[in-house]
Amino acid sequence: MINIQHVYKRYHSVHALEDLTLEIPQGAIFGLIGPNGAGKTTLLRILGTLIPPTSGKVWFGDVEVTQSSTQIQRKVGYMPDFFGVYSDLTSEEYLEFYAGIQGISPRRSPRIVSDLLELVDLTTKRDALVETLSRGMQQRLCLARALIHDPDVLLLDEPASGLDPRARVEFRELLRTLQGMGKTIVISSHILLELAEMCSDIAIIRAGQLVMAGNVEQVTQSLGGGNQIEIRVLEHAEDAKQLLKAIPEIRNVFEDQNDSEVIQAEFNGDNQTLHRVLAELVAHDIPVISFAPRRAVERLEEVYMSITEGASIK
């Protein structure tokens, strides 16, 4: 577990992090979400021992970061948002170069490089120059670079930035594979949907301060997202809303601003509750076209937008 306690980081008059306290579970894919300038990169750099906190403590297990930076660096693989590549090297040469930097012996290096190229699906690009690789391939190669010393923790800063949809899916599946290998993965992004679909846990950061942390459902519930259903009717939307308001388990019935035939409502209960609500609508001849719970990720996006609207960006 990574334990962050009352961390502050100041750059002269700029307060990048303000009394940040956070726990990152071992083996999690943990998303740091917030607007650009919220302090996500600063936190990743502190976790990677690239910069010290102004005050506060960070532990990896029972090891405190500022007291044992060399030991922490062996545990951590860091992939920055802007990374340099050596365009005149092949993929294999690129990883061999970084293996040497990490002190891996020439005897062990070829096997490690081959295994990593296979892991990130770049075996066929072993002899290709780095500059000829697509953006997605370069991202996977740089992830392999971060894995070269087999770290326990991966710190990824905006790793899916600039990737096309297919590359994003491939990258997401790769992260899940790494999680299955026991890695703890910390990812930053300002795009909530990008992370909420792949992360087991998230933290929302605004202006250097922690707003909320937990799994997606916990965060949504804590910030008022609640359980919600979305109902589309062919007609009689007003009748449907009045009927829903009379059901004890239903609360906060509201109409979609963009479509008067779509009704959204928060509810208390489980799938049996949903079944009774739908049966009630049908029994009153409401022409229901679709009826489904809203995904937590969709609701979380709304909550996130509301709490970050007008936030001071540092």
Phi and psi in degrees as GROMACS dihedral restraints (atoms count N, CA, C in turn):
[ dihedral_restraints ]
;  ai    aj    ak    al  type     phi  dphi    fc
    3     4     5     6     1   -98.3    20    10
    4     5     6     7     1   124.9    20    10
    6     7     8     9     1  -117.4    20    10
    7     8     9    10     1   114.5    20    10
    9    10    11    12     1  -109.0    20    10
   10    11    12    13     1   120.9    20    10
   12    13    14    15     1  -124.9    20    10
   13    14    15    16     1   113.5    20    10
   15    16    17    18     1    51.4    20    10
   16    17    18    19     1    50.9    20    10
   18    19    20    21     1   -86.7    20    10
   19    20    21    22     1   129.6    20    10
   21    22    23    24     1  -117.7    20    10
   22    23    24    25     1   146.4    20    10
   24    25    26    27     1  -141.6    20    10
   25    26    27    28     1   122.8    20    10
   27    28    29    30     1  -121.5    20    10
   28    29    30    31     1   137.6    20    10
   30    31    32    33     1  -115.5    20    10
   31    32    33    34     1    93.3    20    10
   33    34    35    36     1    56.0    20    10
   34    35    36    37     1  -113.3    20    10
   36    37    38    39     1   -88.9    20    10
   37    38    39    40     1    -6.2    20    10
   39    40    41    42     1   -92.6    20    10
   40    41    42    43     1   126.9    20    10
   42    43    44    45     1   -99.7    20    10
   43    44    45    46     1    98.9    20    10
   45    46    47    48     1   -77.6    20    10
   46    47    48    49     1   -35.8    20    10
   48    49    50    51     1  -132.8    20    10
   49    50    51    52     1   139.0    20    10
   51    52    53    54     1  -127.7    20    10
   52    53    54    55     1   102.6    20    10
   54    55    56    57     1    50.2    20    10
   55    56    57    58     1    51.7    20    10
   57    58    59    60     1   -85.0    20    10
   58    59    60    61     1   122.0    20    10
   60    61    62    63     1  -125.0    20    10
   61    62    63    64     1   126.6    20    10
   63    64    65    66     1  -158.9    20    10
   64    65    66    67     1   143.6    20    10
   66    67    68    69     1  -117.7    20    10
   67    68    69    70     1   131.7    20    10
   69    70    71    72     1  -112.3    20    10
   70    71    72    73     1   112.5    20    10
   72    73    74    75     1   -65.3    20    10
   73    74    75    76     1   146.9    20    10
   75    76    77    78     1   -63.7    20    10
   76    77    78    79     1   135.2    20    10
   78    79    80    81     1    82.0    20    10
   79    80    81    82     1     4.5    20    10
   81    82    83    84     1   -83.5    20    10
   82    83    84    85     1   155.4    20    10
   84    85    86    87     1  -100.6    20    10
   85    86    87    88     1   105.5    20    10
   87    88    89    90     1  -109.6    20    10
   88    89    90    91     1   122.3    20    10
   90    91    92    93     1   -99.4    20    10
   91    92    93    94     1   130.2    20    10
   93    94    95    96     1   -99.8    20    10
   94    95    96    97     1   113.5    20    10
   96    97    98    99     1  -118.0    20    10
   97    98    99   100     1   135.3    20    10
   99   100   101   102     1   176.7    20    10
  100   101   102   103     1   166.2    20    10
  102   103   104   105     1   -62.0    20    10
  103   104   105   106     1   162.6    20    10
  105   106   107   108     1   -56.6    20    10
  106   107   108   109     1   132.4    20    10
  108   109   110   111     1    86.7    20    10
  109   110   111   112     1     8.9    20    10
  111   112   113   114     1   -76.5    20    10
  112   113   114   115     1   -15.7    20    10
  114   115   116   117     1   114.2    20    10
  115   116   117   118     1     7.2    20    10
  117   118   119   120     1   -65.2    20    10
  118   119   120   121     1   -47.8    20    10
  120   121   122   123     1   -65.4    20    10
  121   122   123   124     1   -38.7    20    10
  123   124   125   126     1   -58.4    20    10
  124   125   126   127     1   -44.0    20    10
  126   127   128   129     1   -64.3    20    10
  127   128   129   130     1   -43.2    20    10
  129   130   131   132     1   -61.8    20    10
  130   131   132   133     1   -39.4    20    10
  132   133   134   135     1   -67.5    20    10
  133   134   135   136     1   -34.1    20    10
  135   136   137   138     1   -67.0    20    10
  136   137   138   139     1   -43.8    20    10
  138   139   140   141     1   -61.8    20    10
  139   140   141   142     1   -32.7    20    10
  141   142   143   144     1   -87.4    20    10
  142   143   144   145     1     6.6    20    10
  144   145   146   147     1    61.9    20    10
  145   146   147   148     1    21.5    20    10
  147   148   149   150     1   -78.0    20    10
  148   149   150   151     1   -29.5    20    10
  150   151   152   153     1  -138.6    20    10
  151   152   153   154     1   149.6    20    10
  153   154   155   156     1   -89.7    20    10
  154   155   156   157     1   153.0    20    10
  156   157   158   159     1   -70.5    20    10
  157   158   159   160     1   152.1    20    10
  159   160   161   162     1   -65.3    20    10
  160   161   162   163     1   -40.7    20    10
  162   163   164   165     1  -156.0    20    10
  163   164   165   166     1   167.3    20    10
  165   166   167   168     1    99.9    20    10
  166   167   168   169     1   172.6    20    10
  168   169   170   171     1  -131.1    20    10
  169   170   171   172     1   149.1    20    10
  171   172   173   174     1  -132.5    20    10
  172   173   174   175     1   126.5    20    10
  174   175   176   177     1  -115.9    20    10
  175   176   177   178     1   138.3    20    10
  177   178   179   180     1  -104.0    20    10
  178   179   180   181     1    99.6    20    10
  180   181   182   183     1    66.4    20    10
  181   182   183   184     1  -121.5    20    10
  183   184   185   186     1  -104.0    20    10
  184   185   186   187     1    14.3    20    10
  186   187   188   189     1  -104.9    20    10
  187   188   189   190     1   123.1    20    10
  189   190   191   192     1   -88.2    20    10
  190   191   192   193     1   134.0    20    10
  192   193   194   195     1   -59.2    20    10
  193   194   195   196     1   -48.7    20    10
  195   196   197   198     1   -72.3    20    10
  196   197   198   199     1   -17.2    20    10
  198   199   200   201     1   -89.7    20    10
  199   200   201   202     1   -23.0    20    10
  201   202   203   204     1  -142.2    20    10
  202   203   204   205     1    58.7    20    10
  204   205   206   207     1   -62.5    20    10
  205   206   207   208     1   -37.3    20    10
  207   208   209   210     1   -64.3    20    10
  208   209   210   211     1   -41.7    20    10
  210   211   212   213     1   -65.0    20    10
  211   212   213   214     1   -39.7    20    10
  213   214   215   216     1   -66.5    20    10
  214   215   216   217     1   -41.5    20    10
  216   217   218   219     1   -60.5    20    10
  217   218   219   220     1   -30.0    20    10
  219   220   221   222     1   -71.6    20    10
  220   221   222   223     1   -22.9    20    10
  222   223   224   225     1   -88.3    20    10
  223   224   225   226     1   -14.8    20    10
  225   226   227   228     1  -118.1    20    10
  226   227   228   229     1   137.6    20    10
  228   229   230   231     1  -114.7    20    10
  229   230   231   232     1   127.7    20    10
  231   232   233   234     1  -117.6    20    10
  232   233   234   235     1   129.8    20    10
  234   235   236   237     1  -121.4    20    10
  235   236   237   238     1   103.1    20    10
  237   238   239   240     1   -73.0    20    10
  238   239   240   241     1   168.4    20    10
  240   241   242   243     1   -71.8    20    10
  241   242   243   244     1   -32.0    20    10
  243   244   245   246     1  -117.6    20    10
  244   245   246   247     1   115.3    20    10
  246   247   248   249     1  -119.8    20    10
  247   248   249   250     1   145.7    20    10
  249   250   251   252     1   -91.2    20    10
  250   251   252   253     1   139.1    20    10
  252   253   254   255     1  -124.7    20    10
  253   254   255   256     1   153.1    20    10
  255   256   257   258     1   -97.7    20    10
  256   257   258   259     1    99.0    20    10
  258   259   260   261     1   -65.5    20    10
  259   260   261   262     1   -21.0    20    10
  261   262   263   264     1   -91.8    20    10
  262   263   264   265     1     8.1    20    10
  264   265   266   267     1  -103.9    20    10
  265   266   267   268     1   151.4    20    10
  267   268   269   270     1   -79.0    20    10
  268   269   270   271     1   169.4    20    10
  270   271   272   273     1   -58.6    20    10
  271   272   273   274     1   -42.5    20    10
  273   274   275   276     1   -64.6    20    10
  274   275   276   277     1   -45.5    20    10
  276   277   278   279     1   -64.3    20    10
  277   278   279   280     1   -36.4    20    10
  279   280   281   282     1   -61.0    20    10
  280   281   282   283     1   -47.4    20    10
  282   283   284   285     1   -71.1    20    10
  283   284   285   286     1   -35.5    20    10
  285   286   287   288     1   -63.0    20    10
  286   287   288   289     1   -37.2    20    10
  288   289   290   291     1   -60.7    20    10
  289   290   291   292     1   -46.9    20    10
  291   292   293   294     1   -73.6    20    10
  292   293   294   295     1   -27.2    20    10
  294   295   296   297     1   -62.5    20    10
  295   296   297   298     1   -39.9    20    10
  297   298   299   300     1   -64.5    20    10
  298   299   300   301     1   -40.4    20    10
  300   301   302   303     1   -61.2    20    10
  301   302   303   304     1   -36.4    20    10
  303   304   305   306     1   -81.7    20    10
  304   305   306   307     1     2.6    20    10
  306   307   308   309     1    79.4    20    10
  307   308   309   310     1    18.3    20    10
  309   310   311   312     1   -78.3    20    10
  310   311   312   313     1   132.3    20    10
  312   313   314   315     1   -67.3    20    10
  313   314   315   316     1   148.5    20    10
  315   316   317   318     1   -56.7    20    10
  316   317   318   319     1   -25.3    20    10
  318   319   320   321     1   -70.9    20    10
  319   320   321   322     1   -39.0    20    10
  321   322   323   324     1   -87.6    20    10
  322   323   324   325     1   -24.4    20    10
  324   325   326   327     1   -57.1    20    10
  325   326   327   328     1   -47.3    20    10
  327   328   329   330     1   -58.4    20    10
  328   329   330   331     1   -40.1    20    10
  330   331   332   333     1   -67.1    20    10
  331   332   333   334     1   -42.9    20    10
  333   334   335   336     1   -63.0    20    10
  334   335   336   337     1   -44.5    20    10
  336   337   338   339     1   -62.2    20    10
  337   338   339   340     1   -44.2    20    10
  339   340   341   342     1   -61.9    20    10
  340   341   342   343     1   -43.0    20    10
  342   343   344   345     1   -63.8    20    10
  343   344   345   346     1   -40.5    20    10
  345   346   347   348     1   -69.6    20    10
  346   347   348   349     1   -39.6    20    10
  348   349   350   351     1   -62.1    20    10
  349   350   351   352     1   -37.1    20    10
  351   352   353   354     1   -68.6    20    10
  352   353   354   355     1   -41.7    20    10
  354   355   356   357     1   -59.5    20    10
  355   356   357   358     1   -42.8    20    10
  357   358   359   360     1   -94.9    20    10
  358   359   360   361     1    12.2    20    10
  360   361   362   363     1    59.7    20    10
  361   362   363   364     1    47.0    20    10
  363   364   365   366     1  -125.0    20    10
  364   365   366   367     1    19.6    20    10
  366   367   368   369     1   -58.6    20    10
  367   368   369   370     1   -39.0    20    10
  369   370   371   372     1   -72.7    20    10
  370   371   372   373     1   -12.1    20    10
  372   373   374   375     1  -105.3    20    10
  373   374   375   376     1    17.6    20    10
  375   376   377   378     1   -53.1    20    10
  376   377   378   379     1   -42.6    20    10
  378   379   380   381     1  -100.1    20    10
  379   380   381   382     1     6.5    20    10
  381   382   383   384     1   -82.1    20    10
  382   383   384   385     1   141.4    20    10
  384   385   386   387     1   -65.8    20    10
  385   386   387   388     1   142.8    20    10
  387   388   389   390     1   -56.6    20    10
  388   389   390   391     1   -38.8    20    10
  390   391   392   393     1   -67.2    20    10
  391   392   393   394     1   -15.9    20    10
  393   394   395   396     1   -90.1    20    10
  394   395   396   397     1    -7.2    20    10
  396   397   398   399     1   -78.2    20    10
  397   398   399   400     1   149.2    20    10
  399   400   401   402     1   -68.0    20    10
  400   401   402   403     1   167.7    20    10
  402   403   404   405     1   -57.6    20    10
  403   404   405   406     1   -44.8    20    10
  405   406   407   408     1   -62.7    20    10
  406   407   408   409     1   -40.9    20    10
  408   409   410   411     1   -65.9    20    10
  409   410   411   412     1   -40.2    20    10
  411   412   413   414     1   -63.5    20    10
  412   413   414   415     1   -37.7    20    10
  414   415   416   417     1   -62.3    20    10
  415   416   417   418     1   -43.4    20    10
  417   418   419   420     1   -66.7    20    10
  418   419   420   421     1   -36.8    20    10
  420   421   422   423     1   -64.6    20    10
  421   422   423   424     1   -41.1    20    10
  423   424   425   426     1   -70.5    20    10
  424   425   426   427     1   -29.2    20    10
  426   427   428   429     1   -66.8    20    10
  427   428   429   430     1   -41.3    20    10
  429   430   431   432     1   -60.5    20    10
  430   431   432   433     1   -38.0    20    10
  432   433   434   435     1   -60.5    20    10
  433   434   435   436     1   -42.2    20    10
  435   436   437   438     1   -66.9    20    10
  436   437   438   439     1   -21.7    20    10
  438   439   440   441     1   -94.3    20    10
  439   440   441   442     1    -0.8    20    10
  441   442   443   444     1   -59.0    20    10
  442   443   444   445     1   -31.2    20    10
  444   445   446   447     1  -103.1    20    10
  445   446   447   448     1    16.6    20    10
  447   448   449   450     1    55.0    20    10
  448   449   450   451     1    58.5    20    10
  450   451   452   453     1   -74.1    20    10
  451   452   453   454     1   158.6    20    10
  453   454   455   456     1   -81.1    20    10
  454   455   456   457     1   -28.0    20    10
  456   457   458   459     1  -125.5    20    10
  457   458   459   460     1   134.8    20    10
  459   460   461   462     1  -112.7    20    10
  460   461   462   463     1   131.2    20    10
  462   463   464   465     1  -113.4    20    10
  463   464   465   466     1   112.9    20    10
  465   466   467   468     1  -119.5    20    10
  466   467   468   469     1   117.8    20    10
  468   469   470   471     1  -100.3    20    10
  469   470   471   472     1   111.0    20    10
  471   472   473   474     1    49.5    20    10
  472   473   474   475     1    53.9    20    10
  474   475   476   477     1   -68.7    20    10
  475   476   477   478     1   -24.5    20    10
  477   478   479   480     1   -98.5    20    10
  478   479   480   481     1     9.3    20    10
  480   481   482   483     1   -62.2    20    10
  481   482   483   484     1   127.0    20    10
  483   484   485   486     1    82.8    20    10
  484   485   486   487     1     2.4    20    10
  486   487   488   489     1   -86.3    20    10
  487   488   489   490     1   146.4    20    10
  489   490   491   492     1   -78.1    20    10
  490   491   492   493     1   168.1    20    10
  492   493   494   495     1   -54.8    20    10
  493   494   495   496     1   -42.7    20    10
  495   496   497   498     1   -65.0    20    10
  496   497   498   499     1   -42.7    20    10
  498   499   500   501     1   -64.0    20    10
  499   500   501   502     1   -34.4    20    10
  501   502   503   504     1   -64.8    20    10
  502   503   504   505     1   -43.5    20    10
  504   505   506   507     1   -61.9    20    10
  505   506   507   508     1   -45.2    20    10
  507   508   509   510     1   -62.3    20    10
  508   509   510   511     1   -40.4    20    10
  510   511   512   513     1   -66.8    20    10
  511   512   513   514     1   -39.9    20    10
  513   514   515   516     1   -62.0    20    10
  514   515   516   517     1   -43.2    20    10
  516   517   518   519     1   -65.4    20    10
  517   518   519   520     1   -35.3    20    10
  519   520   521   522     1   -64.6    20    10
  520   521   522   523     1   -40.9    20    10
  522   523   524   525     1   -64.1    20    10
  523   524   525   526     1   -38.2    20    10
  525   526   527   528     1   -66.0    20    10
  526   527   528   529     1   -35.4    20    10
  528   529   530   531     1   -62.5    20    10
  529   530   531   532     1   -43.3    20    10
  531   532   533   534     1   -65.7    20    10
  532   533   534   535     1   -37.9    20    10
  534   535   536   537     1   -61.5    20    10
  535   536   537   538     1   -40.8    20    10
  537   538   539   540     1   -64.1    20    10
  538   539   540   541     1   -20.3    20    10
  540   541   542   543     1   -86.3    20    10
  541   542   543   544     1     1.2    20    10
  543   544   545   546     1    96.7    20    10
  544   545   546   547     1     5.9    20    10
  546   547   548   549     1   -76.4    20    10
  547   548   549   550     1   143.4    20    10
  549   550   551   552     1   -95.0    20    10
  550   551   552   553     1   126.6    20    10
  552   553   554   555     1  -121.3    20    10
  553   554   555   556     1   124.7    20    10
  555   556   557   558     1  -114.4    20    10
  556   557   558   559     1   120.7    20    10
  558   559   560   561     1  -122.4    20    10
  559   560   561   562     1   136.6    20    10
  561   562   563   564     1  -108.7    20    10
  562   563   564   565     1   147.8    20    10
  564   565   566   567     1  -165.5    20    10
  565   566   567   568     1   153.7    20    10
  567   568   569   570     1   -97.5    20    10
  568   569   570   571     1     0.6    20    10
  570   571   572   573     1  -104.7    20    10
  571   572   573   574     1   105.1    20    10
  573   574   575   576     1   -62.4    20    10
  574   575   576   577     1   -47.3    20    10
  576   577   578   579     1   -61.1    20    10
  577   578   579   580     1   -30.4    20    10
  579   580   581   582     1   -61.0    20    10
  580   581   582   583     1   -35.3    20    10
  582   583   584   585     1   -96.5    20    10
  583   584   585   586     1   -38.7    20    10
  585   586   587   588     1   -61.4    20    10
  586   587   588   589     1   -26.0    20    10
  588   589   590   591     1   -82.2    20    10
  589   590   591   592     1   -14.9    20    10
  591   592   593   594     1  -116.9    20    10
  592   593   594   595     1   -16.2    20    10
  594   595   596   597     1   -93.0    20    10
  595   596   597   598     1   147.0    20    10
  597   598   599   600     1   -83.7    20    10
  598   599   600   601     1   -28.6    20    10
  600   601   602   603     1  -141.9    20    10
  601   602   603   604     1   154.1    20    10
  603   604   605   606     1  -141.5    20    10
  604   605   606   607     1   158.6    20    10
  606   607   608   609     1  -133.0    20    10
  607   608   609   610     1   132.6    20    10
  609   610   611   612     1   -97.9    20    10
  610   611   612   613     1   124.9    20    10
  612   613   614   615     1  -118.0    20    10
  613   614   615   616     1   133.1    20    10
  615   616   617   618     1  -134.0    20    10
  616   617   618   619     1   124.5    20    10
  618   619   620   621     1    50.6    20    10
  619   620   621   622     1    42.7    20    10
  621   622   623   624     1    80.1    20    10
  622   623   624   625     1     0.9    20    10
  624   625   626   627     1  -116.7    20    10
  625   626   627   628     1   145.1    20    10
  627   628   629   630     1   -76.6    20    10
  628   629   630   631     1   125.9    20    10
  630   631   632   633     1   -89.7    20    10
  631   632   633   634     1   -47.8    20    10
  633   634   635   636     1  -166.1    20    10
  634   635   636   637     1   149.6    20    10
  636   637   638   639     1  -143.0    20    10
  637   638   639   640     1   151.9    20    10
  639   640   641   642     1   150.7    20    10
  640   641   642   643     1  -169.7    20    10
  642   643   644   645     1   -76.3    20    10
  643   644   645   646     1   170.2    20    10
  645   646   647   648     1   -57.8    20    10
  646   647   648   649     1   -45.0    20    10
  648   649   650   651     1   -64.3    20    10
  649   650   651   652     1   -43.0    20    10
  651   652   653   654     1   -61.2    20    10
  652   653   654   655     1   -45.1    20    10
  654   655   656   657     1   -65.0    20    10
  655   656   657   658     1   -42.7    20    10
  657   658   659   660     1   -61.8    20    10
  658   659   660   661     1   -45.9    20    10
  660   661   662   663     1   -63.9    20    10
  661   662   663   664     1   -42.8    20    10
  663   664   665   666     1   -66.0    20    10
  664   665   666   667     1   -32.4    20    10
  666   667   668   669     1   -96.8    20    10
  667   668   669   670     1    12.5    20    10
  669   670   671   672     1    93.1    20    10
  670   671   672   673     1    12.8    20    10
  672   673   674   675     1   -71.8    20    10
  673   674   675   676     1   -36.8    20    10
  675   676   677   678     1    60.6    20    10
  676   677   678   679     1   174.4    20    10
  678   679   680   681     1   -79.8    20    10
  679   680   681   682     1   132.9    20    10
  681   682   683   684     1  -132.5    20    10
  682   683   684   685     1   151.2    20    10
  684   685   686   687     1  -123.7    20    10
  685   686   687   688     1   152.6    20    10
  687   688   689   690     1  -121.9    20    10
  688   689   690   691     1   125.9    20    10
  690   691   692   693     1  -122.4    20    10
  691   692   693   694     1   127.4    20    10
  693   694   695   696     1  -109.9    20    10
  694   695   696   697     1   129.1    20    10
  696   697   698   699     1  -118.8    20    10
  697   698   699   700     1   153.8    20    10
  699   700   701   702     1   -75.1    20    10
  700   701   702   703     1   -36.5    20    10
  702   703   704   705     1  -162.7    20    10
  703   704   705   706     1  -178.8    20    10
  705   706   707   708     1    61.3    20    10
  706   707   708   709     1    40.1    20    10
  708   709   710   711     1   -62.2    20    10
  709   710   711   712     1   -39.1    20    10
  711   712   713   714     1   -65.2    20    10
  712   713   714   715     1   -41.5    20    10
  714   715   716   717     1   -61.7    20    10
  715   716   717   718     1   -40.0    20    10
  717   718   719   720     1   -64.0    20    10
  718   719   720   721     1   -41.9    20    10
  720   721   722   723     1   -64.4    20    10
  721   722   723   724     1   -42.5    20    10
  723   724   725   726     1   -64.6    20    10
  724   725   726   727     1   -38.1    20    10
  726   727   728   729     1   -65.5    20    10
  727   728   729   730     1   -42.9    20    10
  729   730   731   732     1   -63.0    20    10
  730   731   732   733     1   -39.7    20    10
  732   733   734   735     1   -63.9    20    10
  733   734   735   736     1   -23.0    20    10
  735   736   737   738     1   -85.3    20    10
  736   737   738   739     1    -7.7    20    10
  738   739   740   741     1   -86.9    20    10
  739   740   741   742     1   123.7    20    10
  741   742   743   744     1   -56.2    20    10
  742   743   744   745     1   -35.6    20    10
  744   745   746   747     1   -78.2    20    10
  745   746   747   748     1    -9.9    20    10
  747   748   749   750     1   -96.6    20    10
  748   749   750   751     1   139.4    20    10
  750   751   752   753     1  -144.9    20    10
  751   752   753   754     1   160.6    20    10
  753   754   755   756     1    52.1    20    10
  754   755   756   757     1    60.5    20    10
  756   757   758   759     1   -79.5    20    10
  757   758   759   760     1   130.2    20    10
  759   760   761   762     1  -148.2    20    10
  760   761   762   763     1   158.0    20    10
  762   763   764   765     1   -97.3    20    10
  763   764   765   766     1   142.2    20    10
  765   766   767   768     1   -63.0    20    10
  766   767   768   769     1   128.3    20    10
  768   769   770   771     1   -64.0    20    10
  769   770   771   772     1   -24.9    20    10
  771   772   773   774     1   -97.5    20    10
  772   773   774   775     1   -10.0    20    10
  774   775   776   777     1  -152.1    20    10
  775   776   777   778     1   110.7    20    10
  777   778   779   780     1   -68.5    20    10
  778   779   780   781     1   -16.0    20    10
  780   781   782   783     1   -91.5    20    10
  781   782   783   784     1     2.5    20    10
  783   784   785   786     1  -108.0    20    10
  784   785   786   787     1   126.1    20    10
  786   787   788   789     1  -117.3    20    10
  787   788   789   790     1   135.0    20    10
  789   790   791   792     1  -119.6    20    10
  790   791   792   793     1   146.0    20    10
  792   793   794   795     1  -152.0    20    10
  793   794   795   796     1   144.5    20    10
  795   796   797   798     1   -90.1    20    10
  796   797   798   799     1   148.4    20    10
  798   799   800   801     1  -145.3    20    10
  799   800   801   802     1   155.0    20    10
  801   802   803   804     1  -104.5    20    10
  802   803   804   805     1   129.0    20    10
  804   805   806   807     1   141.2    20    10
  805   806   807   808     1  -167.8    20    10
  807   808   809   810     1  -125.2    20    10
  808   809   810   811     1  -159.9    20    10
  810   811   812   813     1   -63.9    20    10
  811   812   813   814     1   -30.9    20    10
  813   814   815   816     1   -64.4    20    10
  814   815   816   817     1   -37.7    20    10
  816   817   818   819     1   -61.6    20    10
  817   818   819   820     1   -45.4    20    10
  819   820   821   822     1   -60.2    20    10
  820   821   822   823     1   -41.7    20    10
  822   823   824   825     1   -60.4    20    10
  823   824   825   826     1   -43.5    20    10
  825   826   827   828     1   -66.2    20    10
  826   827   828   829     1   -37.4    20    10
  828   829   830   831     1   -64.2    20    10
  829   830   831   832     1   -46.1    20    10
  831   832   833   834     1   -63.2    20    10
  832   833   834   835     1   -42.8    20    10
  834   835   836   837     1   -61.3    20    10
  835   836   837   838     1   -36.2    20    10
  837   838   839   840     1   -66.6    20    10
  838   839   840   841     1   -42.0    20    10
  840   841   842   843     1   -63.3    20    10
  841   842   843   844     1   -46.0    20    10
  843   844   845   846     1   -64.8    20    10
  844   845   846   847     1   -39.6    20    10
  846   847   848   849     1   -62.6    20    10
  847   848   849   850     1   -25.7    20    10
  849   850   851   852     1   -99.8    20    10
  850   851   852   853     1    20.4    20    10
  852   853   854   855     1    60.0    20    10
  853   854   855   856     1    32.4    20    10
  855   856   857   858     1   -82.2    20    10
  856   857   858   859     1   120.4    20    10
  858   859   860   861     1   -75.2    20    10
  859   860   861   862     1    87.9    20    10
  861   862   863   864     1   -80.8    20    10
  862   863   864   865     1   125.2    20    10
  864   865   866   867     1   -92.0    20    10
  865   866   867   868     1   -42.4    20    10
  867   868   869   870     1  -147.0    20    10
  868   869   870   871     1   150.9    20    10
  870   871   872   873     1  -152.1    20    10
  871   872   873   874     1   113.5    20    10
  873   874   875   876     1  -158.1    20    10
  874   875   876   877     1   148.0    20    10
  876   877   878   879     1   -63.5    20    10
  877   878   879   880     1   146.7    20    10
  879   880   881   882     1   -84.3    20    10
  880   881   882   883     1   138.7    20    10
  882   883   884   885     1   -63.2    20    10
  883   884   885   886     1   145.2    20    10
  885   886   887   888     1   -57.7    20    10
  886   887   888   889     1   -36.9    20    10
  888   889   890   891     1   -65.3    20    10
  889   890   891   892     1   -34.3    20    10
  891   892   893   894     1   -68.5    20    10
  892   893   894   895     1   -41.9    20    10
  894   895   896   897     1   -69.6    20    10
  895   896   897   898     1   -37.3    20    10
  897   898   899   900     1   -63.9    20    10
  898   899   900   901     1   -35.8    20    10
  900   901   902   903     1   -60.6    20    10
  901   902   903   904     1   -41.2    20    10
  903   904   905   906     1   -64.5    20    10
  904   905   906   907     1   -43.2    20    10
  906   907   908   909     1   -62.8    20    10
  907   908   909   910     1   -44.3    20    10
  909   910   911   912     1   -60.2    20    10
  910   911   912   913     1   -44.6    20    10
  912   913   914   915     1   -62.8    20    10
  913   914   915   916     1   -37.6    20    10
  915   916   917   918     1   -70.8    20    10
  916   917   918   919     1   -37.6    20    10
  918   919   920   921     1   -83.6    20    10
  919   920   921   922     1   -19.0    20    10
  921   922   923   924     1   -99.1    20    10
  922   923   924   925     1    -5.4    20    10
  924   925   926   927     1   -63.8    20    10
  925   926   927   928     1   125.0    20    10
  927   928   929   930     1    76.4    20    10
  928   929   930   931     1    11.9    20    10
  930   931   932   933     1   -67.1    20    10
  931   932   933   934     1   146.6    20    10
  933   934   935   936     1   -75.2    20    10
  934   935   936   937     1   123.7    20    10
  936   937   938   939     1   -99.3    20    10
  937   938   939   940     1   129.5    20    10
